[in-house]
Amino acid sequence: MKIKLYTILFLVTALFSACDLELKPESELTYNGFWESEEAVRAAHTGIYASYRNYTFTQWQMGEVRSDVWGGNTFANSPNDIDLIANNISSTLVFFSNWSNFYGLLHYVNDFIKNAPSVEFDDEAEKNHMLGQVYGIRAQIYYTMLKAWGDVPINTEPLLEVNLEELKKPRSPKEEVMQQVKADIAKSLEYFGNDNSLWNERSVYWSKAATLALKGDAYLWSGNVLGGGTADFTEAKEALSQIAGFNLVKYSELWGQNNEENNEFIFSIDYQQDQAGNFYGNLFTTRQNDVAGLYDDKANPMSEFVVNGLSRYGASDKTLLLLDDTLDQRRNTFIRFYSDSALHIPYQANDPNYQGAVLNKFLGIIGEDGSRLSFNNVPLYRYADVLLLLAEAKNNLNEDPSAEINAVRARAYGENFAGNEFTNGSKEQNTKAILDERYKEFVGEGKRWWDLVRAGGSYVFDEVESLDASEAYKIYYSISESMLANDSELTQTEGY
């Protein structure tokens, strides 16, 4: 039995390692006879998560880099994504080409959805839970693609044979893509039914709560960006209000490998030593020799501070100024480094002694070999997100969002909360307050760009200096000339 299981797992792993599906033979797309047992379904289920994890950095880039969070000092390192930060996007300067290979992932998701229902299980409730998970994941993938490109081809069938002509599909209008997202969300909730449990009691698997969080998120986007209005805002509020069993934890118990099973994370990406590490250590820290001789903003020498990565994304002055309230525990999101031993609180923009900042939120532990390890789980949805999305929904319905905003603020300020309460204002004032609260709360979690666009109106143009309202078409990415040349059904994103 173990040999058979390992064989299935090997086949699934081999299948999921393929990034380019264009010319793969049928035997590599869907293994003949694979979908014959509960054992195979469980192996495919595991494989989907292994593959989904490979897209975490892409989703982070899409959700944050183009915003106002980054673009600051990176010690002595060369920064990444300069053009993306500057929103320098065109028909010839294309990011995330070939749909960022999301359709490769979707093949396996579609294959699961098509074949798993017909497999007999000893406990049908477990199969239903897995199907609820996978429908939720497909909804999240298409939601990400909708936010990134607007119009995208919709394919809900596995690729069972290689016929290049049949693979060609036009881009479906963004409204139809959103309908697909909503349909998958509904199907996910149908399969979950009344089952609010976490698979294997861990937040690294999709759950009913994750689908409800996604529903709130997607319906807010649909309401503001696609014009769905009150009906969508009401659906979002109802979905987010149903999420139970999670809560805000103490800030000191929120981050770090020892805290990743906290009761705030609703769905997180699993990283483990000897499997895969997250991308933060390699991109948001720096080299040991970069910090030798430097000091933190409290004038403490940092020569013994252990880092062994690179600094490719530097926090912007705007970010560091927003996070400069010493009473707010979220100031600890970054460790700021200076070349002199003076006190540097408050933060001053353009300080010549400032060298860079290390993202503290996902700073890993020090291993037995003395190096910094990066195996922290990375949340896609956590309960603070639910509260602030609910605040967003209420505000869009002209209701008071104070309770939800103040819950997040109270956790951040702790014993210093008195005097830092949010007071309900106009709809526009509330929107700005919610955006600022989400900015402070979710730095580094791949949300800020999406938040600004989802808010509607001119917020994204008001907040992101590198994007002008006259370039509104740049909200969505261009596609490459090679994609257009290889597929006569495709058209360029409007405006490029």
NORMO-V296704 format. One record per residue. RES is the residue in one small letter. SS is DSSP state (a for helix, b for strand, c for the rest). NEAR is the number of other ideal C-beta (glycine too) atoms within 8 Angstrom. D_FIRST is the distance of its C-alpha to the first C-alpha in Angstrom with 1 decimal. Layout:
RES;SS;NEAR;D_FIRST
RES;SS;NEAR;D_FIRST
This chain:
m;c;4;0.0
k;a;5;3.8
i;a;6;5.5
k;a;8;5.2
l;a;10;6.2
y;a;8;8.7
t;a;8;9.9
i;a;12;10.7
l;a;11;12.4
f;a;8;14.2
l;a;10;15.5
v;a;12;16.6
t;a;10;18.3
a;a;8;20.0
l;a;12;21.3
f;a;11;22.6
s;c;6;24.5
a;c;10;26.8
c;c;6;30.1
d;c;8;32.1
l;c;10;31.0
e;c;7;34.2
l;c;4;33.3
k;c;9;29.5
p;c;6;28.5
e;a;8;26.6
s;a;6;23.4
e;a;7;23.4
l;a;14;24.4
t;c;8;21.9
y;c;7;18.9
n;c;5;19.3
g;c;5;16.8
f;c;10;15.2
w;c;10;16.3
e;c;6;14.5
s;c;6;12.2
e;a;10;12.6
e;a;9;9.7
a;a;12;11.9
v;a;15;14.9
r;a;9;13.9
a;a;12;13.2
a;a;15;16.6
h;a;12;18.2
t;a;10;17.5
g;a;14;18.7
i;a;14;21.9
y;a;11;22.8
a;a;10;22.3
s;a;11;24.6
y;a;10;27.0
r;a;11;27.7
n;c;6;29.0
y;c;11;31.9
t;a;11;33.1
f;a;7;36.0
t;a;9;37.1
q;a;11;37.3
w;a;12;39.2
q;a;12;41.6
m;a;14;42.3
g;a;10;43.0
e;a;15;45.2
v;a;13;46.7
r;c;10;49.3
s;c;11;50.7
d;c;10;53.2
v;c;12;50.8
w;b;13;50.8
g;c;7;53.3
g;c;12;54.7
n;c;8;54.9
t;b;13;51.9
f;c;13;53.4
a;c;5;53.9
n;c;11;50.9
s;c;5;51.1
p;c;11;50.0
n;c;7;47.4
d;c;11;47.9
i;a;7;51.7
d;a;8;52.2
l;a;12;49.6
i;a;12;51.4
a;c;7;54.6
n;c;11;53.3
n;c;8;54.4
i;c;11;52.4
s;c;8;53.7
s;c;7;52.8
t;c;5;52.7
l;c;8;51.2
v;c;13;47.9
f;c;7;45.1
f;c;10;41.4
s;c;10;41.8
n;a;6;39.5
w;a;11;38.9
s;a;10;37.2
n;a;9;34.1
f;a;11;33.3
y;a;10;32.6
g;a;11;29.7
l;a;12;28.1
l;a;11;29.3
h;a;12;27.5
y;a;15;24.1
v;a;13;25.5
n;a;13;27.1
d;a;11;24.0
f;a;14;22.1
i;a;13;25.1
k;a;8;25.5
n;a;10;22.0
a;a;14;20.3
p;a;7;22.8
s;a;5;21.9
v;c;13;18.2
e;c;3;17.8
f;c;9;16.7
d;c;4;16.6
d;c;6;19.3
e;a;6;21.4
a;a;7;23.3
e;a;9;20.4
k;a;14;20.3
n;a;12;24.1
h;a;13;24.1
m;a;13;22.0
l;a;13;24.4
g;a;17;27.3
q;a;14;26.2
v;a;15;25.8
y;a;15;29.1
g;a;15;30.7
i;a;12;29.5
r;a;14;30.9
a;a;17;34.1
q;a;10;34.4
i;a;12;33.9
y;a;14;36.5
y;a;13;38.8
t;a;11;38.7
m;a;12;39.5
l;a;14;42.3
k;a;9;43.8
a;a;11;43.6
w;a;12;44.9
g;c;11;46.2
d;c;10;45.8
v;b;12;42.4
p;c;10;40.6
i;c;10;38.3
n;c;8;35.1
t;c;7;32.6
e;c;7;30.7
p;c;11;28.0
l;c;9;29.4
l;c;7;28.1
e;c;7;30.6
v;c;11;33.1
n;c;6;36.5
l;a;7;38.7
e;a;5;41.3
e;a;6;39.0
l;a;9;37.5
k;c;9;41.1
k;c;8;41.9
p;c;7;44.9
r;c;10;44.8
s;b;11;44.7
p;c;7;47.4
k;a;10;46.4
e;a;7;47.2
e;a;9;44.6
v;a;16;42.0
m;a;13;42.8
q;a;8;42.4
q;a;13;38.9
v;a;13;38.2
k;a;12;39.6
a;a;8;37.7
d;a;13;34.4
i;a;15;35.5
a;a;8;36.4
k;a;9;33.1
s;a;15;31.2
l;a;13;33.4
e;a;8;33.0
y;a;11;29.2
f;a;14;29.6
g;c;7;32.3
n;c;4;33.2
d;c;10;30.1
n;c;9;31.5
s;c;7;28.5
l;c;8;26.9
w;a;11;23.2
n;a;5;21.7
e;a;5;25.4
r;c;9;26.0
s;c;12;28.6
v;c;9;26.5
y;c;11;25.2
w;c;11;27.6
s;c;15;29.0
k;a;11;31.8
a;a;14;34.2
a;a;13;33.4
t;a;17;34.1
l;a;13;37.3
a;a;17;38.4
l;a;14;37.7
k;a;14;39.7
g;a;16;42.6
d;a;13;42.6
a;a;14;42.4
y;a;15;45.0
l;a;16;47.3
w;a;14;47.0
s;a;12;47.6
g;a;16;50.6
n;a;10;52.3
v;c;9;51.4
l;c;10;51.0
g;c;5;53.7
g;c;9;51.8
g;c;7;54.0
t;a;8;54.2
a;a;8;51.7
d;a;12;49.0
f;a;15;50.2
t;a;9;50.0
e;a;10;46.4
a;a;17;45.5
k;a;13;47.3
e;a;8;45.6
a;a;13;42.1
l;a;15;42.7
s;a;7;44.4
q;c;7;41.3
i;c;13;39.2
a;c;6;38.9
g;c;6;37.1
f;c;11;37.9
n;c;6;41.1
l;c;9;43.0
v;c;10;42.2
k;c;6;44.8
y;a;10;45.2
s;a;5;44.5
e;a;7;41.1
l;c;9;40.2
w;c;7;39.4
g;c;8;37.5
q;a;9;34.0
n;a;5;34.6
n;a;10;35.6
e;c;10;33.1
e;c;6;31.6
n;c;9;35.1
n;c;8;36.0
e;c;13;37.7
f;b;12;34.9
i;b;18;33.7
f;b;14;31.5
s;b;13;31.0
i;b;12;29.2
d;c;9;26.8
y;c;13;27.6
q;b;7;26.1
q;c;6;26.9
d;c;3;24.7
q;c;5;23.7
a;b;6;26.9
g;c;9;30.5
n;c;14;32.9
f;c;10;36.0
y;a;15;38.7
g;a;16;39.0
n;a;9;39.7
l;a;12;42.2
f;b;12;43.9
t;c;15;44.7
t;c;13;46.6
r;c;12;47.1
q;a;8;48.2
n;a;5;51.5
d;a;14;52.2
v;a;14;52.6
a;c;7;54.3
g;c;5;57.8
l;c;13;57.2
y;b;12;57.6
d;b;11;56.1
d;c;10;58.5
k;c;6;59.4
a;c;9;60.7
n;c;6;57.9
p;b;7;57.2
m;c;10;53.7
s;c;8;53.5
e;c;5;50.7
f;c;7;48.6
v;c;9;45.2
v;c;12;44.2
n;c;9;42.6
g;c;13;42.2
l;c;9;44.7
s;b;15;46.9
r;c;12;46.6
y;c;12;47.5
g;c;13;50.6
a;b;12;51.6
s;c;11;54.7
d;a;8;57.9
k;a;7;57.5
t;a;15;54.1
l;a;15;55.4
l;a;9;58.6
l;a;9;56.7
l;c;13;54.6
d;c;10;57.6
d;c;6;58.3
t;c;7;58.1
l;c;6;57.7
d;c;12;54.5
q;a;9;51.4
r;a;11;50.0
r;a;10;52.5
n;a;7;49.9
t;a;11;47.7
f;b;13;49.3
i;b;9;50.7
r;b;11;54.0
f;b;14;55.3
y;b;14;58.9
s;c;7;60.9
d;c;6;63.5
s;c;5;63.5
a;c;7;65.2
l;c;6;63.9
h;c;12;62.5
i;c;8;62.2
p;c;5;62.7
y;c;12;61.0
q;c;7;63.6
a;c;7;62.8
n;c;5;63.9
d;c;9;64.2
p;c;4;64.6
n;c;9;62.9
y;b;12;59.7
q;b;10;57.0
g;b;13;53.8
a;b;12;51.3
v;b;13;47.7
l;b;14;45.4
n;c;9;44.7
k;c;9;42.4
f;c;13;39.3
l;c;11;40.5
g;c;12;37.5
i;c;8;37.5
i;b;8;38.7
g;c;8;36.0
e;c;3;36.3
d;c;4;37.6
g;c;6;40.4
s;c;8;39.4
r;b;14;38.9
l;c;11;35.3
s;c;14;34.6
f;c;10;31.4
n;c;13;33.1
n;c;13;31.5
v;b;12;33.8
p;b;13;34.7
l;b;10;35.2
y;b;12;36.7
r;b;11;38.0
y;a;12;40.4
a;a;12;43.5
d;a;12;42.7
v;a;15;42.5
l;a;13;45.9
l;a;15;47.7
l;a;14;46.3
l;a;14;47.6
a;a;14;50.9
e;a;15;51.0
a;a;14;50.4
k;a;12;53.1
n;a;13;55.6
n;a;12;55.1
l;c;10;56.0
n;c;5;59.0
e;c;6;57.7
d;c;6;57.9
p;c;14;54.9
s;a;9;56.3
a;a;7;53.8
e;a;12;50.7
i;a;15;52.5
n;a;10;53.9
a;a;10;50.6
v;a;14;49.3
r;a;13;52.6
a;a;9;52.8
r;a;11;49.5
a;a;12;50.7
y;a;12;54.1
g;a;9;53.2
e;a;4;56.4
n;a;9;58.4
f;c;10;57.6
a;c;5;61.1
g;c;5;63.2
n;c;9;60.2
e;c;8;59.5
f;c;9;59.1
t;c;5;61.8
n;c;7;61.4
g;c;6;63.5
s;c;5;63.8
k;a;8;60.9
e;a;6;61.3
q;a;8;61.7
n;a;13;58.6
t;a;13;56.6
k;a;9;57.7
a;a;11;56.9
i;a;14;53.4
l;a;13;52.8
d;a;9;54.2
e;a;14;52.1
r;a;12;48.9
y;a;13;50.1
k;a;13;50.4
e;a;11;47.2
f;a;12;44.8
v;c;15;46.1
g;c;12;43.2
e;c;10;40.8
g;c;10;41.5
k;c;11;43.6
r;a;14;47.3
w;a;13;47.9
w;a;10;46.1
d;a;12;48.1
l;a;13;51.4
v;a;10;50.7
r;a;12;49.4
a;c;12;52.6
g;c;6;54.5
g;c;5;58.2
s;c;6;59.3
y;a;12;57.3
v;a;12;55.2
f;a;10;58.4
d;a;5;60.2
e;a;9;57.6
v;c;11;56.4
e;c;4;59.4
s;c;8;57.9
l;c;10;57.6
d;c;5;60.6
a;a;6;60.9
s;a;4;62.3
e;a;8;58.8
a;a;8;56.9
y;a;9;55.0
k;a;9;53.2
i;a;7;51.3
y;c;9;48.8
y;c;10;47.6
s;c;11;48.8
i;c;12;46.6
s;c;9;47.1
e;a;8;49.4
s;a;7;46.6
m;a;11;44.6
l;a;11;47.8
a;a;6;48.4
n;a;5;45.0
d;c;8;44.8
s;c;4;48.1
e;c;7;46.8
l;c;12;46.8
t;c;5;49.9
q;c;9;50.8
t;c;12;50.5
e;c;8;53.9
g;c;6;56.5
y;c;8;55.3
